[in-house]
Amino acid sequence: MKSQPTGEAEAVKQLAPYVTLERFGRPGFVRKGNPAPEDLALAHTGLEHARAALLSGEYDLVILDEVNTAVSFGLLTEREILELIDSKPSHVELVLTGRDASAGLIARADLVTRMVEEKHPYQRDVGARRGIEF
């Protein structure tokens, strides 16, 4: 869901080789509720990579950034993510991020945090800032 440069992707580069980042998707927008076949295929490729990482024994922490948004846009199903959660080894922490988490995912989660934007510089026509948004 984030094909453009982002602050978190830049930060991860500083943490190599301790952190691995894999991105799936293509530049541009995904149509909510009617994603293109290419977007569906890329989302499922990402899900399979996440499953492999989760089960590999190589990682203590796996983060699926924006996966809740991918579900809400129809790229993945709640059932697929619930099945991923069910397959998680007990020693691995699995973090799911993104807006519009489904009721089923919220119910299954051990911890749910909501970040609500109250104010943002873009409301004053301040563009994305190097080191913050990208």
N, C-alpha and C positions, 0 to 999 in steps of 0.2 A: 504494500500500500504506500510505500515511500521509495520511489525510484530516484528522486532528486537527492542531491547532497544533503546530509543532515548532521547536526552536532553530535549525535550519538555514534554515527558511523565514523566520524573523525576521531572521537574520543577512543573508540575501540582500537583504532590503529596504534594508539599509544600503549595499549595493554598487550599487544602481541608479544610473545606467543602464548600468553596466558588466556586469551580470549579469542574465540573463533567467531567470525561474522559471515553468514551466508545470506544473500539477498535473492529473492525470487520475485518475478514480476517484470513488467516492462514499463518504459516511460509513458506517461499520459494518465488519463483518468479511466477508472472502471465505472461502468454504468451500474448503479445500485439496483439490485433486483433483476438485472438483465445483463450479466457480464458476458463478454465475448468468449468464444470457445478457447482462444489462446490464453485468456486470463484464468479460466477454470483449470486448464491444463497446468499452467505455471503454479497456481495455488496448490494443486495436488502434488506436484513435484516437490514443492517446499514442505508440505506436510509429510511426505515420505522421508525427506532428509531429516526433518525434525524427529520422526519416529526412530530413524536409524541412530541419530545422536543420543536420543533418550535411552535407547537399549544397548548402546555400544560399550558401556562401562567406562568410557573415557571422560565423562562429564559429571560434575556434581550439581551443576545448575544449567538448565536449558530455558531460554527466554524466547517465546514466540511473540515478537513485537507486532502489534496491530492485528493479531489473529481474531480478536473479538470483532473488529471492524470487518475483517474478511468474511466472518460468519454473517454479520448483519447485511453485507452487500450481496450475499448469496454465492460467494466463491467457494466456501466450505460449509458443511452442515454442523449444527450443534452435535449431532450424533457422532460425527467423525472426531470431533474434539473430545467428547466424553469418552469415546473408545481409547483415544490417546492417553487421557488421564488414567483410565483403568489399567493401561499397560505399563504405567510408570513404575520403575523400581523404587522401593521405599527409600533408598539413599539419595535419590535425585530430587532436587527442588525444581518444580516446573512453574514458570511464571507466564501468564497470559496477559497481554496488554491490549489496549485499544478501547475505543468508545463503544457504547451500545452492547455491552455484554448481555447475553441472553439470560433469562431467568433460570434455565437449567444449568448453565455454567456458573452462575452466581451461587446457586444452591449447592453445587458440588465443591466449590472452592473452600479452602481452609481460611483464606484471608481475602477480603475485597476492600480495595481503596478506590475512592472516587476523587479525581482532581477536577475541580470546577473552576473554569476561567471566570474570574470576576472583572479583570481588567487586563488589557494586553497592549503593548506599544503599537501594534498595527492599527488599532482603533484611532491613533493619532497620526496615521500615515507614516509610521516608522517602519522601514523595510526590514527584512531578515538581516540579522547581525552576525558577522563572522565570529565563530567561537560560542555563539549562543544558539541560534537556529540552524546554523550549518557550520 
